[in-house]
Amino acid sequence: MTAKPHSQVLFKFILLCGLLVGYFAYLAYEYDVATGGIAALLTWSFFVLCTPIADAGFLLDFPLRLLFGIRMVISEIAVWIVAFGINAATFLLGPSYYDTTILTELLYTIFTNPFPYWGVILLSGLGTFLSIRFGDELMDVIHHRDRKFFHSHHFKHELILFAFFLMVIFGYYELISSIGMDSALR
């Protein structure tokens, strides 16, 4: 017996939330509740700002789309603003929190070295928003919205965007390996 796609998505979302709560609990145990909470937020912001897929934003984007119909592109913009805000506040109020984990140290290195590390954020932003666009279009087709628009272009536009997305992913991994960040993530 196969599970319905909606149930599978809900199950994956719950697992992802459980992973986030478990990570926070581990950091709170390792340090203290405040430090663990800030380190967990910084880690979340690393996945928002420094990976070219909307993985961390999935915690908000997809549920907001399902529950309220808010386009994932709009909620992802809010996610990026929150992620930058968390980092700005941490830089101003407690930059020592970046010393807690490998990912938070890497995030600090990216922010404090504009060239070439800000390229990671730029390519991540391009990849994230392209993947979100695909997700929004998929949701539209599934819910039969904009069906005429989607079919009138015969996937030409989507294929071009997908090719650009693949180039962004390739450029991201080339940049990561050229500046030695791939070994830091292993």
KAZI-V965944 format. One line per field, one symbol per residue. psi: psi as a letter, one per 20 degrees, with the letter a starting at -180 (. if undefined). Layout:
# KAZI-V965944
psi->???
This chain:
# KAZI-V965944
psi->pqqqhghgggghggggghgggggggghhghergggggghgghgghghgijpjqmghihhggghhgggijpphgghhghghggghgghggggghmiihijgrghhgggggghingpjhihggghggggghghhgggghghgghjkqkgggghhikjgghhghgggghhggghghggghhjjhhhhi.
